[in-house]
């Protein structure tokens, strides 16, 4: 079963009009619910807008829903880049997905997190 962003947010926000229904569904389908990196990117965008910790939210989400190890590692690394290095959400996920590879970009933000950049410039 796949969880969309609305379900995730209903569970992790202090109050949400869908919170009770989401909690019931979580209980009824415990261990059978998963999500994706694209949902987590959307959650990260909302965290950034609301000025709440993506690391905290991601940690809570991953206790509730299933996600593969690679996606978990990328999401948590991206959350760290968002908070510690103040990367925007998309750059943070690109950097996290990049891992130890070099990145081709005109954006110097990647150098903040120690990724070697092949400069895309004139």
Secondary structure, 3 states (H helix, E strand, C coil): CECCHHHHHHHHCCCCCCHHHHHHHHHHCCCCCECCHHHHHHHHHHHHHHCCCHHHHHHHHHHHCECCHHHHHHHHHHHHHHHHCCCCHHHHHHHHHHCCCCEEECCCHHHHCCCCEEECCC
